[in-house]
Amino acid sequence: MQKAIRIIAIVAVVGLLLSLIIYNATKPVDYTPWNEAMTLGNKETAKHHFIMYTDIFCPYCDKFSDAVQANMEDFNKRYIEDENVYFEIRMTDMNYKSGHSNNSKPGGEAAYCAADQGKFWEFYHEALSTLYEDFHSKGIGVDKTSPKIRDLENEYFYGIAERSGVEINRFKACFDNHEMEHTLDVNTNRASSILSGVPYFAFDKFKTSGFAGNWNTTNDYEQVKLLMDAGLTSKK
């Protein structure tokens, strides 16, 4: 009798877990842009909307974005112009919330502070380049098993911001006073209601998570194109 009860309990738990997985997998994505400073393309005329949920201190996200950045001219021509894609970054600090990186929270706040000045892409690309030079190229913070990136001081983010062309005093005021903390927290919670980790991609009917790159921007860009093309095909 006790064995039967245990079996019923296990089945109930498994059923609940499966229902949650199915619910999260089918929960619709709201395609209203979170922050238009974090987009590329023309929202009014675009035929496709590609969303990348990310975290600056997510190495798998960075592999994707590093590859795009290294091939930006081709990416813009191939997808933003020719395929008429509206490309959106949705910045979170999910790796901070999950305990994987203390840097995710200040990194996310800094990104929103830069976006507030219309300098998101400049900041984002400078952050990716700086993190690659200082850490990723040395095998630090490249995956879950590698040494973690040390906790970074505020001055590290000041340097990225200054090199990306933001008005630095305004940036410091925003960053030091945590003016974007609430926005980051709200958006991370919105993302968490749909997905369990980053990167997560939503593109028309196509949705997937993770990115299998190897820190070679040429090879990784081939993976980017496969992912983009899968999204484009899903609507045809």
GUKELO-295325 format. One record per residue: residue number from 1; x, y, z of N, C-alpha, C, CB in turn. Coordinates in steps of 0.1 Angstrom, whole numbers, plus 2048, in hexadecimal, padded with zeros to 3 digits. Each point is the difference from the previous one (the first is absolute). Glycine has a CB too. Layout:
BEGIN
NODE   kenu   n_X   n_Y   n_Z   ca_X   ca_Y   ca_Z   c_X   c_Y   c_Z   cb_X   cb_Y   cb_Z
NODE    NUM     X     Y     Z      X      Y      Z     X     Y     Z      X      Y      Z
...
This chain:
BEGIN
NODE   kenu   n_X   n_Y   n_Z   ca_X   ca_Y   ca_Z   c_X   c_Y   c_Z   cb_X   cb_Y   cb_Z
NODE      1   808   7F4   800    7F8    80C    800   809   80D   800    7EE    7F3    80C
NODE      2   81C   80C   7FD    809    80C    801   807   802   7F3    803    7FD    818
NODE      3   801   7F7   7E2    807    801    7F3   7F7   806   7F5    80E    7EC    806
NODE      4   7E6   810   7FA    7F6    806    7F6   7FF   80F   802    7F4    7EA    7FF
NODE      5   80B   81A   80E    7FF    80F    803   80C   807   7FB    7F2    7FB    814
NODE      6   81A   7FF   7EE    80C    807    7FB   800   801   7F1    80C    7F7    814
NODE      7   7F0   7FF   7E5    7FF    800    7F2   7F7   80B   7FB    805    7E7    7FF
NODE      8   7EF   81A   808    7F6    80A    7FC   806   80E   802    7ED    7F0    806
NODE      9   81A   811   805    806    80D    803   80B   804   7F6    7FB    7FC    818
NODE     10   80D   7FA   7E4    80A    803    7F6   7FA   804   7F3    80F    7F0    80B
NODE     11   7E7   808   7F1    7F9    803    7F3   7FA   80E   801    7FB    7E8    7FC
NODE     12   7FF   81C   80F    7FA    80E    801   80B   80A   7FF    7EE    7F7    80F
NODE     13   81E   807   7F7    80A    80A    7FF   806   801   7F2    806    7FB    818
NODE     14   7FC   7FA   7E2    804    800    7F2   7F6   807   7F7    80D    7EA    804
NODE     15   7E6   813   7FE    7F6    807    7F8   800   80F   802    7F3    7EB    802
NODE     16   80F   819   80B    801    80E    802   80B   807   7F9    7F5    7FC    816
NODE     17   817   7FD   7EB    80C    806    7FA   7FE   801   7F0    80E    7F6    813
NODE     18   7EC   7FF   7E8    7FE    800    7F1   7F6   80B   7FC    805    7E7    800
NODE     19   7F1   81B   809    7F6    80B    7FC   807   80D   801    7ED    7F2    809
NODE     20   81C   810   801    807    80D    800   809   802   7F5    7FF    7FF    818
NODE     21   808   7F6   7E3    809    801    7F5   7F7   804   7F3    810    7EF    80A
NODE     22   7E5   80A   7F5    7F7    803    7F4   7FB   80E   800    7FA    7E8    7FF
NODE     23   802   81C   80D    7FB    80E    802   80A   80A   7FC    7F1    7F8    813
NODE     24   81B   807   7F2    80B    809    7FD   804   800   7F2    808    7FE    817
NODE     25   7F7   7F6   7E3    804    7FF    7F2   7F6   806   7F6    80C    7EB    806
NODE     26   7E8   815   7FF    7F5    805    7F7   7FC   80F   804    7F8    7E8    7FC
NODE     27   80D   81D   80F    7FC    80D    804   804   80A   7F6    802    7FA    818
NODE     28   7F5   80E   7E3    803    809    7F5   80A   80B   804    7E9    7FC    7F6
NODE     29   81F   809   801    809    80B    801   7F9   80C   7FC    814    7F1    7FC
NODE     30   7ED   81A   80C    7FB    80D    7FD   80A   807   7F7    7F3    802    816
NODE     31   80A   801   7DE    809    806    7F6   800   80F   801    7FD    7EC    7F1
NODE     32   7FD   81A   819    802    80E    802   80E   803   805    7E7    803    804
NODE     33   821   806   7F5    80E    802    804   801   805   80E    805    805    7E8
NODE     34   805   7F5   81F    802    805    80E   807   80E   800    802    7E8    807
NODE     35   808   819   7F0    807    80D    800   805   802   7F1    807    7FE    819
NODE     36   7F4   80C   7E1    803    801    7F1   80E   804   7FE    7E9    807    7FC
NODE     37   81E   7FE   80E    80E    803    7FE   808   7F3   7FF    7FE    815    80D
NODE     38   7FC   7DF   7F7    807    7F3    7FF   7FB   7F8   7F4    803    800    819
NODE     39   7FA   807   7DC    7FB    7FA    7F4   807   804   7F4    7EA    7FE    80A
NODE     40   816   7FA   7EB    805    803    7F3   7F5   7FE   7F6    817    7FA    806
NODE     41   7E8   80F   7F0    7F5    7FE    7F6   7F5   80A   802    807    7E8    7FD
NODE     42   7EF   817   7FA    7F4    808    800   7F4   7F9   805    80A    80D    7ED
NODE     43   7F1   7F6   81F    7F5    7F9    806   7F3   801   7F8    80A    804    816
NODE     44   7F5   808   7E3    7F3    802    7F9   800   7F8   7F3    7FF    817    809
NODE     45   80C   7E6   7F0    800    7F9    7F3   805   7F2   801    803    816    7F6
NODE     46   803   7E6   815    806    7F3    801   7F5   7F5   7FE    812    809    80F
NODE     47   7F2   7EC   7EA    7F7    7F4    7FF   803   7F6   80A    7FF    804    7E8
NODE     48   80C   7FD   81F    804    7F6    80A   805   807   80D    806    7EF    7EE
NODE     49   7F8   80B   81D    805    806    80D   808   7F5   807    7EC    810    802
NODE     50   821   7F2   7FF    809    7F7    807   804   805   80D    809    7F8    7EA
NODE     51   7F5   800   821    803    804    80E   80B   7F7   805    7E8    809    804
NODE     52   822   7FD   802    80A    7F9    808   7FF   804   80E    80F    7FE    7EC
NODE     53   7ED   7F9   81D    801    803    80E   80E   7FD   805    7E8    7FA    803
NODE     54   81F   80F   804    80E    7FE    802   804   806   80E    804    801    7E7
NODE     55   809   7FE   81B    806    805    80D   80F   802   7FB    7F0    7F4    811
NODE     56   815   818   7F2    80E    803    7FB   80A   7F6   806    7FA    818    7FE
NODE     57   803   7E2   80E    809    7F6    806   7FC   7F2   7FE    806    812    810
NODE     58   7F3   7EB   7E5    7FC    7F3    7FB   80A   7FC   7F5    7E7    803    807
NODE     59   822   7F4   7FB    80A    7FD    7F5   7FA   7FB   7F4    810    7FC    811
NODE     60   7E5   7FC   7F0    7FA    7FB    7F4   7F9   80B   7F8    7FD    7EA    80B
NODE     61   7FE   820   7FC    7FA    80B    7F9   80B   808   7F9    7ED    802    811
NODE     62   81E   800   7F6    80B    808    7FB   806   7FA   7F3    805    807    817
NODE     63   7FB   7EB   7E8    805    7F9    7F4   7F8   805   7F4    808    7EC    80E
NODE     64   7EB   814   7F4    7F7    804    7F5   802   80E   7FC    7EF    7F0    808
NODE     65   811   819   802    802    80E    7FD   80E   804   7FB    7EF    804    812
NODE     66   81B   7F5   7F3    80D    803    7FB   801   7FC   7F1    80A    7FB    816
NODE     67   7F0   7FA   7E6    7FF    7FC    7F2   7F9   80A   7F7    801    7E8    808
NODE     68   7F4   81D   7FE    7F8    80A    7F8   808   80D   7FF    7EA    7F6    808
NODE     69   81C   80E   803    808    80C    800   80C   7FF   7F5    7FA    804    819
NODE     70   80C   7F1   7E7    80B    7FE    7F7   7FC   800   7F1    80C    7F3    812
NODE     71   7E7   80A   7EC    7FB    800    7F2   7F4   809   7FF    807    7E8    7FE
NODE     72   7FA   824   808    7F5    809    801   7FB   805   7F2    808    807    816
NODE     73   801   7FB   7E1    7FC    805    7F3   7F8   7F6   7F9    815    80E    7FF
NODE     74   7EF   7E5   801    7F9    7F5    7F9   7F3   7FE   807    815    7F5    7F9
NODE     75   7EB   80B   815    7F3    7FE    808   7F6   80B   7FC    80D    7F5    813
NODE     76   7F7   817   7ED    7F7    80B    7FC   7FA   7FF   7F2    80D    80F    810
NODE     77   7FC   7EE   7E7    7FC    7FE    7F2   7F7   7F4   7FE    815    80B    7F9
NODE     78   7EF   7EA   80D    7F9    7F3    7FE   7F3   800   806    816    7F4    7FE
NODE     79   7E9   810   80F    7F4    7FF    808   7F8   80D   802    80B    7ED    80B
NODE     80   7FB   81D   7F9    7F9    80C    803   7FB   806   7F4    80E    804    814
NODE     81   7FA   7FD   7E1    7FB    806    7F4   7F9   7F6   7F6    813    810    802
NODE     82   7F4   7E6   7FA    7FB    7F6    7F6   7F4   7F9   805    816    7FE    7F6
NODE     83   7EA   7FC   817    7F5    7F8    805   7F7   809   808    80F    7EC    800
NODE     84   7F4   820   802    7F7    80A    807   7FD   7FB   80E    7F6    806    7EA
NODE     85   814   7F8   81E    7FF    7FB    80E   801   80C   809    80A    7EA    7FA
NODE     86   7EE   816   810    801    809    80C   806   7F9   80B    7EC    80E    7F9
NODE     87   821   7F5   80A    808    7F8    809   800   807   80E    80E    7F7    7ED
NODE     88   7EF   802   81D    7FF    806    80E   807   7F8   80A    7EA    809    7FA
NODE     89   81E   7FE   80E    807    7FA    80C   7F7   803   80C    817    803    7F6
NODE     90   7E7   7F3   812    7F8    802    80C   80A   7FD   80C    7E9    7FA    7F5
NODE     91   81C   810   811    80B    7FF    80A   7FA   7FC   80E    80D    811    7F3
NODE     92   7F9   7E5   813    7FC    7FB    80D   80C   7FF   809    7EC    7F4    7F6
NODE     93   812   809   817    80B    7FB    808   7FD   7F3   806    806    818    806
NODE     94   7F6   7DF   7F1    7FC    7F2    805   80B   7F9   806    7EF    7FF    7EE
NODE     95   81E   803   80D    80B    7F9    806   803   805   80E    809    7FD    7E9
NODE     96   7F3   80F   81A    802    805    80E   7F5   7FA   809    809    816    7F8
NODE     97   7EB   7E9   802    7F5    7FB    808   802   7F1   803    7F0    810    7F6
NODE     98   817   7E9   800    802    7F1    802   80D   7FE   808    7F4    7FC    7EB
NODE     99   813   80E   818    80D    7FE    808   80C   7FD   7F8    7F2    7F8    812
NODE    100   80D   809   7E0    80B    7FD    7F8   80A   80B   7FE    7F1    7F1    7F4
NODE    101   80B   81C   80E    809    80B    7FE   7FB   80C   808    807    7F7    7E9
NODE    102   801   80E   820    7FD    80C    807   801   80D   7F7    808    7F5    815
NODE    103   7FF   809   7DF    801    80B    7F7   7F4   803   7F7    818    7FB    800
NODE    104   7DF   7FB   800    7F5    802    7F7   7F7   80C   804    800    7E7    7FC
NODE    105   7FE   81B   811    7F7    80B    804   806   80D   7FC    7F8    7F2    813
NODE    106   815   812   7F1    805    80C    7FB   802   801   7F1    80C    802    816
NODE    107   7F7   7F3   7E4    801    800    7F1   7F3   803   7FA    812    7F0    801
NODE    108   7E3   80B   804    7F3    803    7FA   7FC   80E   803    7F9    7E8    803
NODE    109   809   81D   809    7FD    80E    803   808   809   7F7    7FA    7FA    818
NODE    110   812   803   7E6    809    809    7F7   7FA   800   7F2    814    7FB    80F
NODE    111   7E8   7FA   7EC    7FA    7FF    7F3   7F4   809   7FE    809    7E9    7FE
NODE    112   7EE   817   80C    7F4    808    800   804   80F   802    7F2    7ED    809
NODE    113   818   816   7FE    804    80E    802   806   805   7F2    805    7FC    818
NODE    114   802   7FC   7E1    805    803    7F3   7F4   802   7F6    816    7F4    805
NODE    115   7E1   803   7FC    7F4    801    7F7   7F8   80C   802    7FF    7E8    800
NODE    116   801   81D   80D    7F9    80C    803   806   80C   7F9    7FB    7F7    816
NODE    117   812   808   7E6    806    80B    7F8   800   7FC   7F1    80E    806    814
NODE    118   7EB   7F0   7E8    800    7FC    7F2   80D   7FA   7FC    7F0    811    7FB
NODE    119   818   7E9   80E    80D    7FB    7FD   801   7F1   804    80A    817    804
NODE    120   7EB   7E2   7FB    800    7F2    804   80A   7F8   7F7    7E9    802    808
NODE    121   816   7FF   7EB    808    7F7    7F8   80F   803   801    7EC    7FF    7F0
NODE    122   817   80E   811    80E    803    802   805   7FA   80D    7FD    816    7F3
NODE    123   7FB   7EB   818    804    7FB    80D   801   7F1   7FF    7F5    813    80C
NODE    124   801   7E6   7EE    7FF    7F2    7FF   80C   7FA   7F9    7E7    801    801
NODE    125   81C   805   7F3    80C    7FB    7F9   80D   802   807    7F3    805    7EB
NODE    126   80E   807   81B    80D    803    808   801   7F6   80C    7FF    818    7F9
NODE    127   7F6   7E5   80D    800    7F6    80B   804   7F3   7FC    7EE    80D    80B
NODE    128   80D   7EE   7E9    803    7F3    7FB   80F   7FF   7FD    7E9    7FE    7F7
NODE    129   81C   80D   802    80E    800    7FC   809   800   80C    7FA    80C    7EB
NODE    130   803   7FC   81F    808    801    80D   800   7F3   807    7FB    819    801
NODE    131   7F9   7E1   801    800    7F3    807   807   7F5   7F9    7EA    807    809
NODE    132   816   7FA   7E9    808    7F6    7F9   80F   802   802    7ED    7FE    7EF
NODE    133   817   80E   810    80E    803    802   805   7FD   80E    7FE    811    7EE
NODE    134   7FB   7F3   81C    804    7FE    80E   7FE   7F2   805    7FB    818    803
NODE    135   7FA   7E1   7F9    7FD    7F3    806   7FE   7F5   7F6    7F6    80D    812
NODE    136   800   7F4   7E5    7FD    7F5    7F8   80B   7FA   7F8    7EA    80A    7FE
NODE    137   81F   7FF   7FC    80B    7FC    7F8   80A   7F8   809    7FD    814    7F1
NODE    138   802   7ED   81C    809    7F9    809   7FA   7F4   807    80B    816    804
NODE    139   7E9   7E6   7F7    7F9    7F5    805   7F9   802   80D    811    7F3    7F5
NODE    140   7ED   81A   80E    7F8    803    80D   7F2   804   7FC    815    808    80B
NODE    141   7E2   7F2   7FC    7F2    803    7FE   7FA   7FB   7F3    803    813    80F
NODE    142   803   7E3   7EB    7FC    7FC    7F2   7F5   7F5   801    817    806    7F7
NODE    143   7E7   7F4   814    7F5    7F6    801   7FE   7FD   80F    805    7F6    7E9
NODE    144   7F3   801   81A    7FC    7FD    80E   80C   7FA   808    7E8    7FD    7F9
NODE    145   821   7FC   800    80B    7F9    807   80D   808   801    7F6    7EB    7F8
NODE    146   80A   821   801    80D    808    800   800   809   80C    800    7FF    7E7
NODE    147   80C   806   81C    801    80A    80B   7F7   80B   7FE    818    7FA    804
NODE    148   7E2   80B   807    7F6    80B    7FF   807   80E   7FE    7F0    7F3    80E
NODE    149   80A   816   7EC    804    80E    7FF   7FF   806   80E    7F9    802    7E8
NODE    150   812   804   81D    800    806    80D   7F5   80A   801    819    7FC    803
NODE    151   7E3   808   809    7F6    80A    802   807   80E   7FC    7F4    7F3    813
NODE    152   805   813   7E4    806    80D    7FA   7FC   80C   808    800    7F5    7E9
NODE    153   809   814   818    7FD    80D    807   7F9   80A   7F6    814    7FC    80F
NODE    154   7E6   80E   7F7    7F8    80A    7F8   809   806   7F5    7F2    804    814
NODE    155   81B   7FE   7EF    809    806    7F6   801   7F8   7F3    80D    80A    813
NODE    156   7F1   7E9   7EE    801    7F8    7F4   7F5   804   7F7    80A    7ED    80D
NODE    157   7EA   815   7F8    7F5    803    7F8   801   80F   7FB    7F1    7EF    80C
NODE    158   815   81A   7FC    802    80D    7FC   809   800   7F4    7FE    809    818
NODE    159   80C   7EF   7E8    809    800    7F4   7F9   7FC   7F4    813    7FA    80F
NODE    160   7E5   7FB   7F2    7F9    7FC    7F4   7F7   80B   7FB    800    7E8    808
NODE    161   7F9   81E   801    7F6    80B    7FC   808   80C   7FA    7F1    7F9    813
NODE    162   81A   80A   7F2    807    80C    7FB   805   7FD   7F2    807    806    817
NODE    163   7FE   7EE   7E7    805    7FC    7F2   7F5   7FE   7F6    813    7F5    80B
NODE    164   7E1   809   7FA    7F4    7FF    7F7   7FA   80D   7FC    7FC    7EA    80A
NODE    165   809   821   7FC    7FB    80D    7FC   7F4   806   808    809    7FA    7EA
NODE    166   7F4   800   821    7F5    805    808   805   80D   807    7F5    7E9    803
NODE    167   801   81F   801    804    80C    809   802   7FA   80E    7F2    811    7F2
NODE    168   81B   7EF   812    804    7F8    80B   7FB   805   80D    814    7FB    7F4
NODE    169   7EA   811   80F    7FB    805    80C   7F1   7FC   802    810    813    800
NODE    170   7E9   7EE   7F5    7F2    7FC    800   7FF   7F1   802    7FA    813    7F1
NODE    171   80F   7E5   809    801    7F2    802   803   7FC   80E    807    7FD    7E8
NODE    172   803   809   81E    803    7FD    80E   7F5   803   809    818    806    7FB
NODE    173   7E1   805   803    7F5    803    809   7F5   7F5   7FF    805    819    7FD
NODE    174   7F8   7E3   7F7    7F6    7F5    7FE   805   7F3   806    7F9    80C    7EA
NODE    175   813   7F1   813    806    7F3    805   801   800   80F    80C    7FD    7EA
NODE    176   7FB   80D   81C    803    801    80E   7F3   800   809    815    80B    7FA
NODE    177   7E1   7FC   800    7F3    801    808   7F6   7F5   7FD    804    819    7FF
NODE    178   801   7DD   7F9    7F7    7F5    7FC   7F3   804   7FA    80B    7F3    813
NODE    179   7F5   817   7E5    7F4    805    7FA   7F9   7F6   7F7    80A    816    801
NODE    180   7FD   7E0   7FA    7FA    7F6    7F7   7FE   7F2   807    80B    80C    7ED
NODE    181   7F8   7F4   820    7FE    7F3    807   7F2   7FB   7FF    812    807    810
NODE    182   7E4   802   7F2    7F2    7FB    800   7FD   7FB   7F2    7FA    810    812
NODE    183   80A   7F7   7E3    7FD    7FC    7F2   806   7F3   7FE    7FF    818    7F8
NODE    184   80E   7E6   80C    806    7F3    7FE   7F9   7F5   807    816    80C    7FD
NODE    185   7E6   7F6   80F    7FA    7F6    808   7F2   7FC   7FA    80C    809    815
NODE    186   7EC   801   7E7    7F3    7FE    7FA   802   7F7   7F3    7F7    816    80A
NODE    187   813   7EE   7EE    802    7F9    7F3   805   7F2   802    804    816    7F5
NODE    188   805   7E8   815    804    7F3    803   7F5   7F7   805    817    809    806
NODE    189   7E0   7FC   802    7F4    7F9    805   7F7   7FC   7F4    802    80B    816
NODE    190   7FD   7FF   7E1    7F8    7FD    7F4   806   7F4   7F8    7F8    819    7FF
NODE    191   815   7E8   7FF    806    7F5    7F9   7FF   7F3   807    810    810    7F7
NODE    192   7F1   7F0   816    800    7F4    808   7F2   7F9   800    811    80A    80F
NODE    193   7E5   7FD   7ED    7F3    7FA    7FF   7FE   7F8   7F3    7F7    813    80D
NODE    194   813   7EF   7EA    7FF    7F9    7F3   80B   7F5   7FF    7F6    815    7F6
NODE    195   816   7EE   80F    80C    7F8    7FE   807   7FD   80D    802    809    7E9
NODE    196   807   7ED   817    807    7FD    80C   80F   804   7FF    7F0    7ED    803
NODE    197   815   817   7F2    80E    804    7FE   802   807   7F3    807    7ED    80E
NODE    198   805   819   7F1    804    807    7F4   80C   7FA   7FA    7F6    815    809
NODE    199   80C   7EC   7EA    7F8    808    7F6   7F3   7F9   7FD    814    80B    7F7
NODE    200   7E2   7FC   806    7F3    7FB    7FB   7FC   808   7F4    7F9    7F8    817
NODE    201   803   802   7DE    7FD    807    7F4   7F1   7FD   7FC    818    7FE    7F8
NODE    202   7E1   80D   805    7F2    7FF    7FB   800   807   7F3    7F6    7FF    817
NODE    203   806   7FA   7DE    801    806    7F2   7F4   7FA   7F9    819    802    800
NODE    204   7DC   807   7FE    7F4    7FB    7FA   7FB   7F4   808    807    809    7E9
NODE    205   7F7   7EC   810    7FB    7F3    807   80B   7F8   806    7ED    800    7F0
NODE    206   820   804   80D    80B    7F8    804   806   805   80E    805    7FC    7E7
NODE    207   7FC   7FB   822    806    803    80D   80A   7F5   804    7EB    80C    807
NODE    208   820   7F9   7FE    80B    7F6    805   808   807   80A    800    7F5    7E9
NODE    209   808   803   81E    809    805    80A   80E   7FA   7FE    7ED    803    811
NODE    210   81D   804   7F5    80E    7FC    7FF   806   804   7F3    7FA    7ED    80F
NODE    211   814   812   7F1    807    803    7F4   80D   7F8   800    7F6    818    7FE
NODE    212   80C   7E0   7F8    80C    7F7    800   80B   806   7F7    7F1    7EC    803
NODE    213   815   81E   803    80C    806    7F9   80D   7FB   806    7F2    814    7FA
NODE    214   819   7F0   800    80D    7FC    806   80A   80C   801    7FC    7E9    7F6
NODE    215   7FF   823   80A    808    80C    801   808   803   7F4    801    7FC    818
NODE    216   7FB   7FE   7DD    806    803    7F3   7F5   807   7F8    811    7EC    800
NODE    217   7F1   821   7FE    7F5    808    7FA   7FC   7FC   7F2    808    813    80E
NODE    218   802   7E7   7EB    7FC    7FC    7F2   7F7   7F3   801    816    809    7F7
NODE    219   7EE   7EE   811    7F8    7F3    802   7F3   804   807    815    7F2    800
NODE    220   7EC   816   80A    7F4    803    808   7F6   808   7F7    80D    800    815
NODE    221   7F7   808   7E2    7F7    807    7F7   7F8   7F6   7F7    80F    814    801
NODE    222   7F7   7E1   7FC    7F8    7F6    7F8   7F5   7FB   809    815    7F9    7F3
NODE    223   7ED   805   81A    7F5    7FC    809   7F6   80B   801    810    7F2    80D
NODE    224   7F4   81B   7F3    7F7    80B    801   7F7   7FF   7F4    810    80E    80D
NODE    225   7F5   7F0   7E7    7F8    800    7F4   7F7   7F5   800    813    80A    7F3
NODE    226   7F1   7EA   812    7F7    7F5    800   7F4   803   809    813    7F0    7FC
NODE    227   7EF   816   80F    7F6    804    80A   7F6   80A   7FA    810    7FB    813
NODE    228   7F6   810   7E7    7F8    80A    7F9   7F8   7FA   7F5    811    811    806
NODE    229   7F5   7E7   7F2    7F8    7FA    7F5   7F5   7F6   804    815    802    7F2
NODE    230   7ED   7F8   81A    7F6    7F7    805   7F4   809   804    811    7EF    809
NODE    231   7F1   81C   7FD    7F5    809    803   7F9   806   7F4    80D    806    814
NODE    232   7FB   7FD   7E2    7FA    805    7F3   7F7   7F6   7FA    813    80F    7FD
NODE    233   7F2   7E4   803    7F8    7F5    7FA   7F3   7FD   807    816    7F7    7F8
NODE    234   7EB   80C   815    7F4    7FC    809   7F3   808   7FC    810    7FA    812
NODE    235   7F2   811   7E7    7F5    808    7FD   7FA   7FD   7F1    809    812    810
NODE    236   7FF   7E7   7E9    7FC    7FD    7F2   7F7   7F4   7FF    816    80A    7F8
